[in-house]
Amino acid sequence: MTDIALVRTIEERLFNAWPALQTVYCDGWMLRMAGGHTKRSNAASPFYPSSISGEELIRTVKSLYRRAGIEPMVRITPLAGEGIDQAFAEAGWTIYDETDVMVASLAERVKMEGARDAAVVLSEEPTEAWVEGAAEAYELADWQRDMLGRIVGSIRVETAFATVYIDRKAVGFGLGVSDRGYVGLYDLAVHPAARGSGAGQRMIGALLHWGRSHGARSAYLQVRQTNVKAHALYERLGFQVAYAYHCRRMPQG
């Protein structure tokens, strides 16, 4: 059985940690918009119990996202009402980005593992160098880089922006967001040449340690179900799947 209270707890922190630039509320659903950069900020997500039908939600999502110039999409989490996912499926909306949300306890002292020669630098604000480096690591287009800067610059809860260095060269980026007892790990990326070096694990340890020092008792993150290597790493670090979600988008053509 999925712990719905835990799902809502994490979803609320997820919304705070990765803000949209605009949100329209619709009977328990949050239609978040941020210029089309990342599904988290550009999808309709359930939050409170809703009486809206799948057909009405589909019409509303299509209309409002098209008006904003964004591809209509929806996140189906355990908070979605009965029949909603089926309604989207029957309308031809296709599944993508099946994702696990994983949680770990921070009751014990965080062990700093990974590359011993990696140095992790944390900053409280997203510097221009961090945004540029992260955008390169994520292989973002110019417009996505600008939107990334706007999104991370809008975070209002405590945040640590991490850069991991090997031989004084920046090889990885990520951020941790502390919010009422939880630290969320977001957009962890390591340059291809440094993957497998342990730099990413070192950065994760630094962010978990930072979160624990800021009052976090638990950590959470999101990982695509197809990312087998990352999934295995997080399990080794003590993370377990709390719930899963998937996105749906309109049929092409």
VENFEN-V519704 format. One record per pair of residues at least 12 apart in sequence whose ideal C-beta (glycine too) atoms are under 7 Angstrom apart, sorted by sequence separation. I is the first residue (numbers start at 0). J is the second residue. D is the distance in Angstrom with one decimal. If there is no record, write none. Layout:
I | J | D
I | J | D
//
This chain:
19 | 31 | 3.5
20 | 32 | 6.4
161 | 173 | 4.8
173 | 185 | 6.7
174 | 186 | 6.2
187 | 199 | 6.2
19 | 32 | 5.6
20 | 33 | 4.6
30 | 43 | 4.6
31 | 44 | 6.6
60 | 73 | 6.0
134 | 147 | 5.8
161 | 174 | 6.3
173 | 186 | 5.8
220 | 233 | 6.6
19 | 33 | 4.8
20 | 34 | 6.8
73 | 87 | 6.3
130 | 144 | 6.7
133 | 147 | 6.7
160 | 174 | 5.0
161 | 175 | 6.9
173 | 187 | 3.9
14 | 29 | 7.0
28 | 43 | 5.4
29 | 44 | 5.3
159 | 174 | 6.4
173 | 188 | 6.7
187 | 202 | 6.7
28 | 44 | 6.9
158 | 174 | 5.9
159 | 175 | 4.7
172 | 188 | 5.5
187 | 203 | 6.7
28 | 45 | 5.5
29 | 46 | 5.5
43 | 60 | 4.9
130 | 147 | 6.1
171 | 188 | 6.3
27 | 45 | 6.3
130 | 148 | 4.5
158 | 176 | 5.1
171 | 189 | 3.9
220 | 238 | 6.8
27 | 46 | 6.2
170 | 189 | 6.0
171 | 190 | 6.8
184 | 203 | 6.5
27 | 47 | 3.9
156 | 176 | 5.8
157 | 177 | 4.4
170 | 190 | 4.9
19 | 40 | 4.4
27 | 48 | 5.8
28 | 49 | 6.1
156 | 177 | 6.7
17 | 39 | 4.9
18 | 40 | 7.0
27 | 49 | 3.2
154 | 176 | 6.6
156 | 178 | 4.6
171 | 193 | 6.5
184 | 206 | 5.7
17 | 40 | 5.9
26 | 49 | 4.8
28 | 51 | 6.9
125 | 148 | 6.7
151 | 174 | 7.0
170 | 193 | 3.8
26 | 50 | 6.4
26 | 51 | 4.3
182 | 207 | 6.7
25 | 51 | 6.7
125 | 151 | 4.4
56 | 83 | 6.7
125 | 152 | 5.9
171 | 198 | 5.1
28 | 56 | 6.6
41 | 69 | 5.5
165 | 193 | 6.2
170 | 198 | 5.3
171 | 199 | 5.8
182 | 210 | 2.6
53 | 82 | 5.7
57 | 86 | 6.5
173 | 202 | 5.5
30 | 60 | 6.6
42 | 72 | 4.5
43 | 73 | 4.5
44 | 74 | 4.5
53 | 83 | 4.9
57 | 87 | 6.5
132 | 162 | 6.6
41 | 72 | 6.6
42 | 73 | 5.7
43 | 74 | 7.0
45 | 76 | 6.1
49 | 80 | 5.3
129 | 160 | 5.0
165 | 196 | 6.8
171 | 202 | 5.4
175 | 206 | 3.7
42 | 74 | 4.6
44 | 76 | 6.7
46 | 78 | 6.2
54 | 86 | 6.1
200 | 232 | 6.7
30 | 63 | 5.7
45 | 78 | 4.1
53 | 86 | 2.3
57 | 90 | 5.6
129 | 162 | 6.1
165 | 198 | 5.9
173 | 206 | 6.4
177 | 210 | 5.3
182 | 215 | 3.8
203 | 236 | 6.7
25 | 59 | 5.6
35 | 69 | 4.9
38 | 72 | 6.1
45 | 79 | 4.5
53 | 87 | 6.5
175 | 209 | 5.7
180 | 214 | 6.5
181 | 215 | 5.7
184 | 218 | 6.6
32 | 67 | 5.1
35 | 70 | 6.7
123 | 158 | 6.8
125 | 160 | 5.2
136 | 171 | 6.9
163 | 198 | 4.9
175 | 210 | 5.4
180 | 215 | 6.1
10 | 46 | 6.4
38 | 74 | 6.9
123 | 159 | 6.9
136 | 172 | 5.3
177 | 213 | 4.2
180 | 216 | 5.0
181 | 217 | 5.2
182 | 218 | 5.0
183 | 219 | 5.3
184 | 220 | 4.2
32 | 69 | 5.8
132 | 169 | 5.2
177 | 214 | 6.8
180 | 217 | 6.5
181 | 218 | 6.9
183 | 220 | 6.7
121 | 159 | 4.4
122 | 160 | 4.9
163 | 201 | 6.1
177 | 215 | 5.5
181 | 219 | 6.0
121 | 160 | 6.8
133 | 172 | 4.1
163 | 202 | 4.4
23 | 63 | 5.8
121 | 161 | 5.5
132 | 172 | 5.6
161 | 202 | 5.2
119 | 161 | 5.7
120 | 162 | 5.0
129 | 172 | 6.5
119 | 163 | 4.9
120 | 164 | 6.9
161 | 205 | 6.2
161 | 206 | 5.7
117 | 163 | 5.3
118 | 164 | 4.7
117 | 164 | 6.8
159 | 206 | 6.2
117 | 165 | 5.3
116 | 165 | 6.1
137 | 186 | 6.9
159 | 209 | 4.8
114 | 165 | 6.7
137 | 188 | 5.5
136 | 188 | 4.1
133 | 186 | 6.7
136 | 190 | 5.8
133 | 188 | 6.8
157 | 213 | 5.8
38 | 96 | 6.2
10 | 76 | 6.5
10 | 78 | 6.5
6 | 76 | 6.4
6 | 77 | 5.0
7 | 78 | 6.4
6 | 78 | 5.9
3 | 77 | 6.2
1 | 77 | 4.7
117 | 197 | 6.8
117 | 198 | 4.6
114 | 196 | 5.1
119 | 201 | 6.0
114 | 197 | 3.6
119 | 202 | 5.3
113 | 197 | 3.7
114 | 198 | 5.0
117 | 201 | 4.2
121 | 205 | 6.6
113 | 198 | 6.6
119 | 205 | 3.9
113 | 200 | 3.2
114 | 201 | 5.2
112 | 200 | 5.6
113 | 201 | 3.5
121 | 209 | 5.9
111 | 201 | 6.9
9 | 100 | 6.1
113 | 204 | 6.3
112 | 204 | 5.8
111 | 204 | 4.5
110 | 204 | 6.8
109 | 204 | 5.9
111 | 208 | 7.0
109 | 207 | 4.6
109 | 208 | 4.4
105 | 207 | 6.5
109 | 211 | 5.7
105 | 210 | 6.8
105 | 211 | 4.7
36 | 143 | 5.1
36 | 146 | 3.8
40 | 150 | 6.2
105 | 215 | 5.6
106 | 216 | 6.8
36 | 147 | 6.5
105 | 216 | 5.6
34 | 146 | 4.9
105 | 217 | 6.0
33 | 146 | 6.3
104 | 217 | 5.9
105 | 218 | 5.7
36 | 150 | 6.9
103 | 217 | 6.8
102 | 217 | 5.9
103 | 218 | 4.8
33 | 150 | 5.8
102 | 219 | 4.9
101 | 219 | 6.6
100 | 219 | 6.3
101 | 220 | 5.6
100 | 221 | 5.4
101 | 222 | 6.4
98 | 221 | 5.3
99 | 222 | 5.6
98 | 222 | 6.8
98 | 223 | 5.5
99 | 224 | 5.7
97 | 223 | 7.0
98 | 224 | 6.6
96 | 223 | 6.2
97 | 224 | 4.6
20 | 149 | 6.6
18 | 150 | 6.4
101 | 233 | 5.5
17 | 150 | 6.7
103 | 236 | 6.6
104 | 237 | 6.9
103 | 237 | 4.4
18 | 153 | 4.6
103 | 238 | 4.3
18 | 154 | 6.2
102 | 238 | 6.5
101 | 238 | 3.9
102 | 239 | 6.3
16 | 154 | 6.6
101 | 239 | 6.2
101 | 240 | 5.5
102 | 241 | 4.4
16 | 156 | 6.7
101 | 241 | 6.5
15 | 156 | 5.2
99 | 240 | 4.8
100 | 241 | 5.3
100 | 242 | 5.4
99 | 243 | 5.2
98 | 243 | 6.6
97 | 243 | 6.8
98 | 244 | 5.6
98 | 245 | 6.8
97 | 245 | 4.5
96 | 245 | 6.5
96 | 246 | 4.8
94 | 245 | 5.1
95 | 246 | 5.5
94 | 247 | 5.8
95 | 248 | 6.5
93 | 247 | 6.4
92 | 247 | 3.9
93 | 248 | 6.2
92 | 248 | 6.1
92 | 249 | 5.8
93 | 250 | 6.3
92 | 250 | 6.8
91 | 250 | 4.2
16 | 176 | 3.8
87 | 247 | 4.7
16 | 178 | 6.6
15 | 178 | 5.5
77 | 242 | 5.3
12 | 178 | 4.6
76 | 242 | 6.9
16 | 183 | 4.8
17 | 185 | 6.4
76 | 244 | 4.1
12 | 181 | 5.4
16 | 185 | 6.3
75 | 244 | 6.0
13 | 183 | 6.7
74 | 244 | 5.6
75 | 245 | 5.5
12 | 183 | 6.0
74 | 246 | 5.4
75 | 247 | 6.4
73 | 246 | 6.7
72 | 246 | 5.6
73 | 247 | 5.2
72 | 247 | 6.7
72 | 248 | 4.5
71 | 248 | 6.8
70 | 248 | 6.1
71 | 249 | 5.3
42 | 246 | 6.0
38 | 246 | 5.3
9 | 219 | 5.4
9 | 241 | 6.8
5 | 241 | 5.9
6 | 242 | 5.1
1 | 242 | 5.3
//
